Structure formats: C-alpha cells, structure tokens
Amino acid sequence: MARRGSGRATMQRAEAGDVFAPRRGLRALFVADAAILQIDGADALRLAAFSLAWSEAALGVWRLAETPAHLRAWWLGFDAEHAA
C-alpha cells in the first residue's frame, strides 16, 4: 500500500525465470511457497514459505530460480522519484 502522491508502487505476479530489475527505490519479493532468489548471478538466497526479501538500495537483476508451477510469489516495488 502506498499513500497517494508519495510515489509509484508496483506489484506483479512472480514466476520461475522472471527478472525484476527496477532502476531505483525499494524492491522486494514475497513468497507464499518456498523459493530461490538469484541476485545478479551470485549465490542463491533460499526463501522459506511466507518470506519477504527486500532491499532499499539494490541494483542489478533479481531472478526467481526454477520453482514448482504452483508457486505463489509477487514482486513489489516502490519508487519515490515518481511522486505526484
């Protein structure tokens, strides 16, 4: 949730192989099922079910590694630079 005029918030379904690379602002991945997050090709981050991984200053590419087809996960972002 974002207060009107405070910036641009995004939320989209995350699927295996998806790439998430906003240029600035907060980025996050919420998973309702266990998943593996690859950050810039570095070591994978194993996320337990109902986990939230976030960064307020991350650069580069976040990728959701191969996961079961039934995975429930969402990318979240917030960019205060686009405040109204």
DRENDO-1510 file (C-alpha; in Angstrom, 1 decimal, always signed):
<recs>
REC; n; res; u; v; w
REC; 1; MET; +0.0; +0.0; +0.0 .
REC; 2; ALA; +1.3; +3.5; -0.8 .
REC; 3; ARG; -0.2; +6.8; +0.1 .
REC; 4; ARG; -1.4; +8.8; -2.9 .
REC; 5; GLY; +1.2; +11.2; -4.2 .
REC; 6; SER; +4.1; +9.5; -2.3 .
REC; 7; GLY; +5.5; +7.7; -5.2 .
REC; 8; ARG; +4.8; +4.8; -7.6 .
REC; 9; ALA; +4.1; +1.4; -6.1 .
REC; 10; THR; +4.1; -1.8; -8.2 .
REC; 11; MET; +3.0; -5.4; -7.5 .
REC; 12; GLN; +3.1; -8.2; -10.0 .
REC; 13; ARG; +2.9; -12.0; -10.0 .
REC; 14; ALA; +6.4; -13.6; -10.0 .
REC; 15; GLU; +7.0; -16.8; -11.9 .
REC; 16; ALA; +10.1; -19.0; -12.4 .
REC; 17; GLY; +12.7; -17.4; -14.6 .
REC; 18; ASP; +11.1; -13.9; -14.2 .
REC; 19; VAL; +13.6; -11.0; -14.0 .
REC; 20; PHE; +12.9; -8.0; -11.7 .
REC; 21; ALA; +15.2; -5.0; -12.1 .
REC; 22; PRO; +13.7; -1.7; -11.2 .
REC; 23; ARG; +16.1; +1.2; -11.7 .
REC; 24; ARG; +15.7; +2.7; -8.2 .
REC; 25; GLY; +13.8; +2.6; -5.0 .
REC; 26; LEU; +12.6; -0.3; -2.9 .
REC; 27; ARG; +12.3; -3.7; -4.3 .
REC; 28; ALA; +11.0; -6.9; -2.7 .
REC; 29; LEU; +9.9; -10.4; -3.3 .
REC; 30; PHE; +7.2; -12.0; -1.2 .
REC; 31; VAL; +6.8; -15.8; -1.4 .
REC; 32; ALA; +3.9; -17.8; +0.0 .
REC; 33; ASP; +5.8; -21.0; -1.0 .
REC; 34; ALA; +9.5; -21.8; -0.6 .
REC; 35; ALA; +11.5; -20.4; -3.5 .
REC; 36; ILE; +15.1; -19.5; -4.5 .
REC; 37; LEU; +16.0; -15.9; -5.4 .
REC; 38; GLN; +19.1; -15.3; -7.6 .
REC; 39; ILE; +20.6; -11.9; -7.2 .
REC; 40; ASP; +22.9; -10.7; -10.0 .
REC; 41; GLY; +24.1; -14.3; -10.7 .
REC; 42; ALA; +25.5; -14.5; -7.2 .
REC; 43; ASP; +24.8; -17.3; -4.7 .
REC; 44; ALA; +21.1; -18.1; -4.4 .
REC; 45; LEU; +19.0; -17.0; -1.5 .
REC; 46; ARG; +16.7; -19.7; -0.3 .
REC; 47; LEU; +13.4; -18.3; +1.0 .
REC; 48; ALA; +11.1; -20.2; +3.3 .
REC; 49; ALA; +7.4; -20.1; +2.7 .
REC; 50; PHE; +5.8; -16.8; +3.7 .
REC; 51; SER; +9.1; -14.9; +3.5 .
REC; 52; LEU; +9.8; -11.4; +2.3 .
REC; 53; ALA; +13.2; -10.4; +0.8 .
REC; 54; TRP; +13.7; -6.7; +0.2 .
REC; 55; SER; +16.3; -4.0; -0.4 .
REC; 56; GLU; +16.1; -0.2; -0.4 .
REC; 57; ALA; +19.3; +0.2; -2.5 .
REC; 58; ALA; +19.6; -2.9; -4.6 .
REC; 59; LEU; +21.0; -2.6; -8.1 .
REC; 60; GLY; +21.1; -5.2; -10.8 .
REC; 61; VAL; +18.9; -8.1; -11.6 .
REC; 62; TRP; +16.8; -10.3; -9.3 .
REC; 63; ARG; +15.6; -13.6; -10.8 .
REC; 64; LEU; +13.3; -16.2; -9.4 .
REC; 65; ALA; +15.0; -19.6; -9.9 .
REC; 66; GLU; +13.2; -22.6; -11.3 .
REC; 67; THR; +10.4; -23.4; -9.0 .
REC; 68; PRO; +7.2; -25.6; -8.9 .
REC; 69; ALA; +4.4; -24.4; -11.3 .
REC; 70; HIS; +2.1; -23.8; -8.3 .
REC; 71; LEU; +4.4; -21.2; -6.8 .
REC; 72; ARG; +2.7; -18.2; -5.2 .
REC; 73; ALA; +5.0; -15.2; -5.3 .
REC; 74; TRP; +4.9; -11.5; -6.0 .
REC; 75; TRP; +7.4; -8.8; -7.0 .
REC; 76; LEU; +6.9; -5.5; -5.1 .
REC; 77; GLY; +8.4; -2.1; -5.8 .
REC; 78; PHE; +8.2; +1.5; -4.7 .
REC; 79; ASP; +9.8; +4.5; -6.4 .
REC; 80; ALA; +9.5; +7.8; -4.5 .
REC; 81; GLU; +11.1; +9.6; -7.5 .
REC; 82; HIS; +7.7; +9.4; -9.3 .
REC; 83; ALA; +5.8; +11.2; -6.5 .
REC; 84; ALA; +3.0; +13.4; -7.8 .
</recs>
